[in-house]
């Protein structure tokens, strides 16, 4: 099935899935369910030493004295280093992915609780930890800046005194949209609604914390790093810039990863401390953080204070949208985002709606918190943008006394408007938003739910129904618009078919549980006709794979998936030439299908791909055709892809305890062509659980002195199977017109769309109390405050 422009509308046959193996089980699970996964901390090297990091107990303080003599005297300690030691080697500061710099070890002062101050290397990890207590440091405590709303006050202490001429805590300012047109739209509106809202700081909290093993070979002058990274090639470049070791002498290996969710995109001081220690000692050095270190010092997400204004006609036509954002970026700007978009992809804050005018102004500031702005399952701030617009639309519906579904129907972008250019300059590729919403309403039985809600309210019960319609932007391309650290956004892919007809495909993206070894095998299988079981997928080793930007922002299928398609087609084109020689016909006389070339009009004359591969390595080839059957491509996408979805959440609120229970959740997603529906559904289930956690229980908070109050899993709550319902999923399919198989990506959609659906449902449940808004997380105490007419405590 092919569209007029030649782009497949879906895989042929089998309901849009690759022929014969759409729901095949994940290949990688054979090792995981047997406990044979190999993670960084599993690796043991001869003579390996262990590194532990001393971290600041204070959020803001000058370092006045550091005494390491007692630690150095420990019988099992091999090395102790401080910021001064690194500064003497010009290694005290490292680049971040947003063109800022961050201290590897603090030199002048500490800027957040948990910042790295010194490290110890010892014969075992327990001795290294014990020796940290022998380091004596004197601090001169300074006032901490914790509240983003006061960070730019004239009397606020300046955090980034390392930056020459820095006199305030401004990180950056950014705007998008048309302020004049938006002002005019508001002036013409019948109704204007204003709402302040907070998207609190949350943490990816992967099951496996961060870690690295650095092994520097002084003879070969080669540095090998095994690390928990989602972007091995990007890390290799940054390690070269930091260490001075030539990039071609650095190998980064990212083995099995126990979850990433954006947390393992940045480089962290621990990685660089291990590298430094290995170079100094000539021994392999391992660093593995504990859970508290992970929660207090690695990249967080969200932390936005937003003011929204929405303007509309009395009959519910949205005319304009304004967003004013204060963004907390912590002590250093570690956000992984394309250079052209310092505010990330928040520019899609108009969502799925055909809005006449929009304008956003964002002010990002430094505070005495861990560095951040990580792309935590949100495609570079889209989660915040979707939450913003979906809450504003619900607020407008309440103001107009309209059903929130009906208001959305009146303003959704229509299918005939695609490709659709938003008022902030984004070009949505394809979609049928009304159909996706209609499917979600059908599965949920929306009208019946509203009738049930009316009956329950009459009995004094609190039932809420929340709706969220969202548009994602994924793929992190094209090169002309997207750029991280000057390296573009393209991905490479290599494919080699061996003489026996088996194949190996090498990717530049890295999996953290998404099922790449299955999905990419299916992509290649569909294009070349080799069974997925006979295709090995190699990833996570810079010596074995082509350069690419890694896995984040749901870019694996939109970018590397496209590269896999194109490289396979390139191999197939060569195979056509070889097959033509074998069959003694012109290449144009051949037809391809189901793993073989057949002579048009004489299908009995055919040659399968395995026969072609064997001939490619040893047979007589046509003039100008080289031996072997392999190729490499680099794919630079023409645009982002734009998945979308419609979610409906049903909650019950206990009026006596204010406990929220998510009773039902319906999620309908359009991710374009669905390669493996089982994997798609698994990604959706995980993202929905993530979103419910953020809406109801997750928050990294701080006291006035900058002490992190969410530094353990006793304080930072994560959802389990107990807190979530059985998910109800559905799908629609509108392929991306510029992706070679129409795939859009799915990995982060559910995390984007689910928080506003939950919050909208809770606010809807509290409507009898006059509640129009409540900030996440909607813990029982916060819900009780809302029911009681009290404002929630500040975040």
BATI-62088 format. One record per atom (N, C-alpha, C): x, y, z. Coordinates in steps of 0.2 Angstrom, whole numbers, plus 5000, padded with zeros to 4 digits. Layout:
BEGIN
XYZ...
//
This chain:
BEGIN
500449945000500050005000500450065000500450104995500850164994500450224992500750284996500350344994500650374987500350424985500450454979501150474978501450494984502150514984502650464984502450404984502850344985503050324992502850354997502950335004502450285006502650225009502250175011501750205016501050185015500650205020500650155026500850095025500950045030501349985027501549945032501849885029501349845026501449805020500949775017500749715021500049695021499749645024499749645032499449605035499549595042499449655046498949695044498649755048499249805049499649815044500149865045500749845049500849785050501449755053501849715049502549715050502949675046502749605045502749585038502449525036502649465041502249425044502349365048502649375054502849435057503149435063503049495067502449525066502349595069502349595076502049545080502149535087502649485090503149485086503649435088503949455095504149405099504349415106505049455105505249485110505849525110506449475110506949485106507549445105507949455112508049515114508449525120508249495126507549475127507349455133507549385135507849345130508149285131508649285136509049335136509649345141509349375148508849425147508649455153508249415158507849375155507449335159507849275162508449265160508849215163509449245167509349305168509849345172510549345169510549345162511149355159511349415156510949465157511149535155511749555158512149595154512749625157512749695157512749725164512749795165513449815167513549885167514249905169514449885175514049875181514349855187514449785187514249745182514449675182515149665179515449705176516049695173516649705178517049655178517649655182518249645178518749695179519349695175519949675180520449645177521049625182521349695185521449695191521749745194521349805195520749805194520249855195520249885201520249955202520149995208519450025208519250055214518550075215518650155217518150195214518150265215517450285219517550325224517050355228517050425228516550465228516550535227516250565234516650615236516450655242515950715239515450725242514950765240514750825245514650885243514450935248513850925252513850935258513250935262512850995262513151045259512851115259512651135251512151175251511951195244512351255241512651295246512951355243513451375249514151365247514651385252515351385249515751435251516451435249516851375253517351355249517751305252518351335254518451335261519051375264519651335265519551265266520151225268519951145266520451115263520351045261520951005264520850955268521450915271521250845269521750815265521650745262522150695265522550725270523150685272522950615276522350625280522150555283521850505278521550535273521250485268521850455264522350495262522950475258523350415262523250425269523650375273523250305274522650305272522250245272522650185269522750125272523150075268522950055262522250055260522050035254521850085249522050145251521850205246522450215241522350225235522850225230522850305227522350335228522350405225521750445229521950515230521450555232521550625228520950645225521050705221520550755223520650825223520250875225520150925218519750975219519651015213520351055212520751065217521351095216521851055212521750985213522250945209521950935202521350935201521150935194521251005190521251055194521351125191522051125189522551095193523251095191523351055184522951015183522950975176522451005171522151065173521651095168521051045167520851015172520350965171519750975176519751035179519251045184518551065182518551085175517851095172517751055166517151045165516951005159516351035155516351025148515751055144515151015146514551055145513951025146513651025139513050985138512750975131512451045129512351095133512051155132512551215131513151195130513751245129513851285135513651255141513851285147514451245150514751265156515251225159515051205166515251145168515151125175515751105178515751115185516351095189516351015189516950985188517050915189517050905196517550935200517550945207517651015209517251035214517151105215517851135217518051195215518651225217518551285221518151335219518051395223517551385228516951355226516351355231515951295228515451275232514951225230514351265229513951235224513351265221512751235222512751165224512151135226512351075231511851055235511950995239512050935235512650905236512750845233513250855227513550915227514050925222514650895223515050875218515650835219516250875222516550855227517050905230517750865229517750805230518450765230518250695229518750655226518650585226519250545228519050475230519550435233519550365228520150345227520150275223520550225228520250175229520450125233520450055230520650005234520649935232519949905232519549925236518849905235518349955237517749945235517250005235517150025243517149975247517049995254517550035257518250015256518750065258518750135255518550135249518450205246517950245249517350215251516850245254517050265262517450225265517650235272518150295272518550295266519050345266518850415265518250425262517850485261517850525268517650485273517550515280518150545283518750525280519450555282519650615279519250635274519350705271519050755275519450805277519250865281519150925277518550955277518351015273518051065277518251125277517951185280517551225275516951235276516551275272516351345275516251395271515951455273515251455270514751445274514051435271513851505268513451505262513251565259512451555259512051605258511351605257511251565251510751525251510551475245509951515241509951505235509451525230509051455229508451455231508051395230507451405226507051465227506451475223506651515217506451485211506551515205506251585204505651595208505351665208505751715211506251705215506651755218507351755216507551715211508251705209508451765206508051805203508351865199508251925203508051925210507951985214508652015215508652075216509252115216509752095222509452065227509852045233509951975233509851935228509951865227510651855227510951805230511651795229511851765223512351785220512551765213512851695213512551645210512851575210513451565205513351585199513851575194514451625194514751635200515351685200515951655196515951595194516451575189516451605182515851635180515751665174515951735174516451755170516651825171516151875169516051925174515651975173514851955175514851895178514151875179513851915186513351945185513051985191512351965193512151915190511451895192511351815191510851795191510751715191510351705184510351745180510051735173510451685169510051625167510351575163510251595155509651605153509551635147508751655146508651695141507951715140507851695132507151675131506951655125506251665124506051685117505351695116505251665109504551645108504351625102503651645101503451645094502751665093502751745091502151775090502051845088501651875094502051915097501751955103501252005101501352035095500852085093500252055091500252005087499651965085499251935090499651915095499351885101498951935105499251995106498952055109498252065106498352075099497752085095497152035096497351975097496851915098496551925104496951935109496651945116496152005116496352065113495952115113495252105110495252055105494652045101494251985105494451955110494151905113493551915118493051875118492551885123492651855130493151805130493351775136494051775137494351785143495051775144495151745151495551695151495651655157496351655159496551665165497251665167497351615172497851575172498051525177498751515178498951525184499651505186499651425188500251395186500351325187501051315188501151255191501851235192501951165190502451145186502651075185503251065189503151025194503751025199504350985196504850985200505450955198505350875199505550835194505450765195506150735193506150665194506850635192506650575189507050555184506950495180507050435184507450435189507550375194507550305190508050295186508050235182508250175187508050115186508250055190508950055192509350055186510050055187510350125188510750145193511050205193511650215188511950275188512450285184513150255186513550245181514150215183514650215177515250205178515750195173516350155175516650125170517350095171517850125166518350155168518850185164519450145164519750135158520350095158520850125152521350155155521850185150522450145150522550125143523150085142523750135140524250145144524750195143525150165137525250105135525650085130525350095123524650085122524350095116524050165116524050205122523750265123523050265121522750215123521950205121521550205127521050245127520550245133519950215131519750165136519150125135518650145141518050165140517550175145516950135144516850095149516150065149515750105153515150125151514750175155514050165153513650195158512850195157512650255153512750255147512650315142512150295137511650345136511250335130511450365124512050395124512350425118513150415118513350355116514050335117514450375112514250395106514650435102514750505104514250535106514250595109514650605115514650555119515050555125515850545123515950505118516650495116516950565114516550605110516750675108516950715114516450715119516550755125517150735129517250665130517850645133518450665130518450665123519050695120519250765121518650805121518750875123518950885130518750845134518950855141519650825143519850765140520450735143521050755138520950775132521450785127521650715124521350665126521550595122521150605115521550585110521250595103520650555103520150575099519450545099519550475096520050465091520050395088520450345093520650375098520950325103520550315109519850335109519350325114518850275112518750225116518150185114517650185120517050205118516550205123516050145122515950105127515550045127514950055132514350055129513750055133513349985133513449945138513149875138512449885139512149825142511449835144511349885149510849925148510649975153509949965156509949975163509349965167508950025167508750055161508350115161508750175160508450225156508850285155508350345156507850345152507350395153507650475152508250475149508550545148509050555154509050515159509550525165510250505162510350465157510950445155511150475149510850535147511150575141511750615143511750655148512250695150512850655152513450685152514050665155514050695162514250655167514350675174515050675177515150715182515850715184516150645186515650605189515950535190516250505185516050505179516350475173517050505172517050575173517750605171518250595177517950585183518450565188518750495187518350455185518550385183519050385178518950425173519450435167520150465170520050515174520650545177521050505181520750465185521050415190521350365186521050335181521350285177521950305173521950365170522550395167523150405172522950435178523450445183523750375186523350325187523550265190523750215185523550215179523750165174523350105176522750105179522350045181521650065179521250005178520550015177520250045184519750095183519450125189518650115188518350095193517550085192517250135197516750175195516350215199515650195198515250185203514550165203514150215209513750255207513350295212512850255215512650275221512150245225511450285223510950265226510250295224510250365226510450375232510450445235510850495230511450475228511850515224511450525217511150475215510750475208510250535209509850525214509250575215509450645217510050655220510250725222510750755217511050725213511550755209511550745201511150695199511050685192510450725189510450725182509950775179509250755181508850815183508150805184507750825178507150835179506750865173506150915176505850945171505350995173505551055177505251065183505351125187505251195183504651195181504351255177503851285181503851355182503351395185503051435179502351415177502051445171501451485173501351545169500751585169500451575162499851555162499551545156498951595155498851615149498251655147497951635141497251625141496951595134496351635133496351655127495751705124495351665119494651675120494251645116493551685114493251655109492551685108492051655113491451685114490951655118490751585116490751565110490551505108491151455108491751465110492251425111492751415106492851465102493351465097494051505100494551465101495151485104495551535099495651595102495951645097496651655099496851655105497551665107497751635113498451625114498751585120499351625121499451635128500051665130500351615136501051615136501351575141501951615143502051625150502551655153502951605157503551585156503851535160504451555164504551535170505151535174505451465174505951455171506251385171506851385176506851335180507451325185507951275182508551295180509051255177509551235182509451245188509951225193510651265193511151235196511751275197512151285190512051235186512351235179511851215174511951235168511451225163511651155159511351105161511551035159511051015154510651055152510051035147510351005141510050945139510250925132509750945127509850995123509351025119509751055113509351055107509751085101509851155102510451185100510651245101510151305099509851295094509351345091508751355096508651305100508051305105508251295112508551355115508751345122508151335126507551345124506951335128506651265127507051225123506851155121506251165116505851115116505351115111504651135114504751175119504151205122503751245117504051265112503751305107503051265104502951205105502351175103501851175108501851235112501351245118500651255115500551265109499951275106499551205105499951155106499651085106499351065099498751035100498451005094497951045091497951115093497351155091497551205086497051225082497151275077497051345080497551375083497551435087497751495082497451545082497651605078498251645080498451645086498951685088499251655095499951655095500251625102500851665103501051665109501751695111501951665118502551655118502851625124503551665126503651685132504251715134504451665140505051645139505351605145506051635147506051635154506651655158506951595162507551575160507851525164508351555168508351525174508851555180509251495183509751515186510151465190509951475197509951415200509751405208510251355211510251355217510651305221510351235221510251215215510051145214510451105209510351045209510751005204510651025197511151025193511051045186510551005182510251045178509751005174509451035168508851005167508451015161508550955156508650895159508750835155508050825151508150785145507550765141507250705144506950715150506650655154506050635150506050585146505450555143504950615141505250665138504750725137504950755130505450735127505650765120505750835121506250855125506450915126505950965128505550955134505151005136504451005133504250955129503650945127503150925132503350885137502850875142502650935146503050975147502851045150502351075146502551085139502051115135501351085134501351025134500750985133500350995140500650995145500251005152499951075152500351115150500151185150499551195146499551175139498951195135498351155137498451085139497851045141497551075148497951105152497651135158497251195156497551235152497251295150496551285146496551235142495951215138495451195143495651155148495151135153494851195157495351245159495151305162494651345158494751345152494251385147493651345147493651285146493051245146492551255152492951255158492551275164492251345164492651395162492451465161491851465157491851435151491251435146490751385148490751345153490351295155490151245149490751225145490651185140491051115142490751065139491050995140491751005137492350985141493050985139493150955132492750895131492850865124492550905119491950935120491650975115492151035113492451075118492851125117493451105113493751045114494251025110494051005103493550975102493250965095493251025091493051075094492951145090493551175088494151155091494751185090495351145087495251075087495751035084495951045077496551035076496751045069496450985065496151005059495850955055496350915050496150855048496550815044496750855038496350895034496550925028496950985029497151005035497651055036498351035037498450975036499150945036499450955030500150965029500550985035500351055038500351055044500151115048500651155051500751215049501251255052500951295058501151285064500951315070501151395070500851425075500951495075501651515078501951455081502651465083503151435078502951415072503451395067503551325066503251275070503351205069502851185064503151135060502751105054502551035056501951025058501650955060501550915053501850855053501850815047501150785045500850755050500250725048499850705054499150695053498750675059498050675057497650635061496950645061496650645068496750705071496650715078495850705080495450725076494750705078494550635078494850595073494750525073495150485080495650515081496050485087495650505094495350565094494950575100494250535100494050525094493350485094493550415096494050385094494250315096494350315103494650365106494750365114494050365117493550405115492950415117492550355117492650315111492250255110492450205115493150195116493350145120493150155127493150225129493050245136492250235137491850245132491150255133491050315137491250375134491250435137490550465139490050455135489350475137489150435143489250375143489050335149489450355155490050375155490450395160490150455163489950505159489650565162489050555165488650505163488050495166488150455173488650415173488850385179489150435184489450485182489750535186489150575189488650595185488150625188487750585194487650525193487350485198487750485204488450475203488850465209488850535213488950595209488950655213488250665217487750645214487150645218487150605224487550555225487650515231488250545235488550605233489050635237489750605235489850555230490450525228490850575224491450575224491950615220492250575214491950575208492250545202492450595197492950595194493250645189493350605183493250645177493450625170493950675167494550655166494950705163495150685156495250735151495450725144496050755143496450725138497050755136497150735129497250785125497350775117498050815116498550775113499250805113499550785106500050825105500450815099501250815102501550765100502250755102502650785096503350795097503850815092504450775093504650725089505150685091505650675085506150645086506650635081507250675081507250735084507850775085508150785079507850815074508150835067507650885064507850915058508450895054509050935056509650925053510250955054510151035054509851065049509751135048509451165054509051135058508751165064508951145070509251075071509351045077510151035077510451045083511151045084511251035091511650985093511850975100512650975100512951025103513651025103514051025096513651065091513951065085514051005081513650955083513750885080513150865075512650915074512050895070511650845074511250815070510750765072510650705068511150695063511050635059511250575062511050515060511250445063511450405057511950365058512250315053511950245055511950205050511850135050512150095045512450035047512849995043512449925042512449895037512149825036512649785032512749725034513149675030512849615030512749585024512449515023513049465022513049415026513649375025513549325020514049285018513949235012513349185014513249165020512749115022512049145022511949215020511349245020511149275027511549265032511349295039511649365038511349415043511549485042511749515049512049565049512249605055512049685053511749715057511549785057511849825063512149875061512549915066512249985067512049995073511650055074512050115078511850175077512150225081511750245087511150215088510750225094510850175099510650185105510850135111510150125114510050065116509450045119509450045127508950065130508950055138508350015140508049975135507549925137506949935132507049975126506549985121506449925117506949885116506849825111507149835105507649875104508049895098508249825094508449775098508749715095508149685091507549695093506949665090506749705084506549775086506249815081506649825075507349835076507749855070507849785066507849725069507949665065507249655061506749675064506049675060506049725054506349785055506349835050506849805044507349775046507849755040507549695037507249645041506849585039506349605034505949655035505449675031505649695024506249735024506549765018506949715014507249665017507749625013507549545013507049525017506749465017507149405021507649425025507949385030507549375036507449315039507049315045507449355051507049385055507349425060507749385065507649325066508149285070508849275067508849285060509549285057509849355056509649405060509849475059510149495066510749505067511049525073511049605073510849635079510849705079511449725084511949765082512449785086512349855088512449875094512449945096512849955103512950015104513250025111513950025111514350025105515050015105515350065100515650115102515850165097516450135092516750075094517250045089516850005084516249985085515849935081515249965077515150035079514550065076514650135073514250155068514350215065514150275069514450335068514350395072513550415072513350425078512650455079512550485085511950515086511850565092511550525098511350465097511150425103510350425104510150395109509450385110509150435115508750475113508350515118507850555113507350585116506850615112506450575107506450505109506050465105506350465098507050475097507250475090507550415087507450355091507750295088507450275081506750265082506450245076506350295070506150365072506150415067506850425064507350425067508050435064508450375062508650335067508950275065508550225062507950225064507450175060507450195053507450255051507450275044508150255041508650265045509350245042509350175041509050135045509050065044508650045038508150075036507750065030508150085024508450135024508850165018509450125017509750105022510350055021510149995018509649965021509349905018509149905011508849965009508649975002509249984998509750015000510450014997510749954995510749905000510949834999510549804994509949814995509449774990509549804983509749864982509849894975510449854972510949844977511549814974511349734973510949704977510749634976510449634970510049684968509649684961510149674955510749714956511249714950511549644950511649614956511949544956511449494953510849504956510349454953510249454946510249514943510149524936510749484932511349494935511849454931511749374932511549354938511449284939510849254935510349294934509849274930509849294922510349334921510549354914509949394911509749444915509249484913509449554915509049604912509249674914508949684921509249734925509049744932508249764932508049804927507349834927506849774925507149714923506649664922506449624928506749644934506649604940506149634944505749594948505349614953505549584960505449624965505649604972505049584976505049534979504549514984504749454988504549464995504649404999505349374999505849424999506549395000506849364993506649384988506949354981506749404976507149404971507049434964506749384959506249404956505949364951505949404944505949364939505949394932505249414931505149474929504449494927504149454922503549424923503249384918503449314918503949294922504249224922504449214929503949214934504149204941504449144943504449094939504849034940505649044940505849094937506549114937506649164942506949144948507049184953507749174957507949214961508549204965508349234972508449194977508349224984508949264987508849304992509349344994509949304997509849245000510449205002510849184997510549164991510949144985511349204982511049264982511349324980511949344984511849334991512349354996512949304994512849244994513449194992513749214986513349224981513649244974514049314975513849354979514149424980514849414982515049364986515749354989516149314985515849274980516349224976516149214969515649244967515449234960515649284955515449274949515649324944515149384944515349444945514949494946514849544940514349574939514249624933514849674933514949704928515449754928515249814932515749844936515649894940515349884947515249814948514949794955515449764959515649794965516149764969515849704973516349664976516149604979515849624986515549574989515249584995514549614995514149615000513449635000513349675007513549735007513549785013513449855011513249895015513249965014513150005020513350075020513250115026512850175023512450205027512150265026512150315032512050375031511950425036511250465034510850465039510150485038510050555042509950605038509750675041509050685040508650685045507850685043507650755040507150755036506950815033506550855038506250825043505850865048505850815054505550845060505350805066504750765063504650705067503950675066503550695072502850695071502450715076501850665078502050615082501550575085500950615089500450585089499850615093499450565097499050595101498650545105498050575109497550535111497050565115496950515121496950545127496950505133496350525137496050475140495450485145495650455152495550485157495750465164495150465168494950415172494450415176494650405183494550445188494750445195494250445200494350415206493950425211494350455217494050505220494350535226493950525232494350495237493950475244493850545247493250565249493050625252493250625259493450575262493650575269494450575270494750545265495550545265495850585260495450605255495750645249496250605245496250535246496650485242496350485235496750485230496550485223496750415220496250385217496350315214496150325207496650305202496550305195496150235194495550245192495150185191495150155184495150205179495250185172495650235168496050205163496450255159496450225152496150265147496150245140496650285136497050255133497550285129497550265122497450315117497450305110497950345107498450305104499050345101499050335093499350385090499550375083500250395082500650335081501350345081501550325074501050335069501250315062501250235061501650215057501750145056501950105062501650055064501750015070502149955068502849955070503249905068503149835072503149845079502949785083502449815088501849795087501249825092501449805099501649745100501849725107502349775110502849795107503349835110503049905110502649925105502249995106501849995112501449945113501049945119501449945126501949905126502449905132502649975133502850015128503150075129502550125132501950115129501450155131501250135139501250075140501150055147501650085152502250085150502750115155502650195155502550225150502450295150501850315154501350285153500750295157500850295165501250235167501350225174501850285176502250305172502750365173502250425174501850435170501450495170500950505176500650445178500250445184500650455190501350425190501750445196501950515197502050555191502150625191501550665194500950645191500350675193500150675200500350615203500050595210500550595215501250585214501650575220502350595219502650605213503350625212503450695213504050715217504250785217504950785221505450815218506050825221505950895224505950905231505850965234506450985238506451045240507051075244506751115250507151125255506951175260507351235259507251285263507551355262508251355261508651305264509351305264509651265258509151245254509351205248509451125250509251105255509351035257508850995252509050945249508550905245508150855249507550865249507050825253506850765249507050745244506850685240507450645238507950635243508550605242508550525242507950495243507950425244507250405241507150335240506550315238506050305244506250325250505750325255505450395255505750445252505450515251505250525244505550505239505450515232505050445230504350455229503950405228503850385221503850325219503750295212503150255212502750255206502150215206502350135205501950095208501950025207501349995203501349935203500649905200500049915204500249935211499649945215499350015214499650065211499350125210499150135203499150095199498950105192498450055190497950065185497450025183497749975178497349935175497449895169497349945163497849955160497850005154497349985148497050025146496650015140496850055134497150025129497450055124497150045117497250095112497050085106497450125101497350135095497750165090497450185084497650245081497550265074498150265071498150265064498850265060498750325055499150375055499250415050500050425049500350385044501050385043501350455042501950455044502350525043502550525035502350575032502550575024503250575023503650595027504350605025504850545028504550505032504950445035504850385030505350355028505350305023504850245024504650235030504150185031503550215035503550285036502950315039502950315047503550285050503550285057503650345060503350365066503450425070503750415076503750365080504050355086503450355092503650325097503150315102503450315110504050315110504350305117504150355122504050415121503850465126503150485126502750465121502050495120501650485127501650435130501250415135501450465141502050475142502350515148502150595146502050605140501850675138501150685139500750635137499950645137499650635144499950585148499550565154499550615160500050655162499950695167499350745167499250775161498650825161498050785161497950725159497350685159497250675166497750655170497550635177497350705181497750755180497650815184496950845182496750845175496150865173495550825176495650755177495150715180495050735188495650745191495550755198495250825199495450875195495050945196494350935194494150895189493450875188493150845194493450805197493150765203492950815208493450875209493350915214492950975212492650975207492151025204491651045209491351005213490851025218491151065224491751065224492051115229492351175226492151195220492351255217493051255215493451195214494151195213494151205205494651245203494751255196495451235194495951225199496551205197496951185204497351135203497751115208498451085205498951105208499651085206499851015208500250985203500550915205501050925210501250875213500850805213500250815218499750775215499150785219499050725224499550735229499550695235498950705239498750665244498150675248498150745252498750765254498750825258498550885253498850885247498650935242497950935240497650875239496950875237496550895243496750875249496350905255496350975255496951005254496951075254496551105249496551075243496151105237495351105239495151045242494451035244494251085250494751105254494651145259494751225257494851235251494951305249495651335251496051295253496751315255497251315249497651355248498151355243498751305245498951265240499451215241500151245244500551215248501151245250501651255244502051305244502451325238502951265237503151255231503651205229504351225229
//
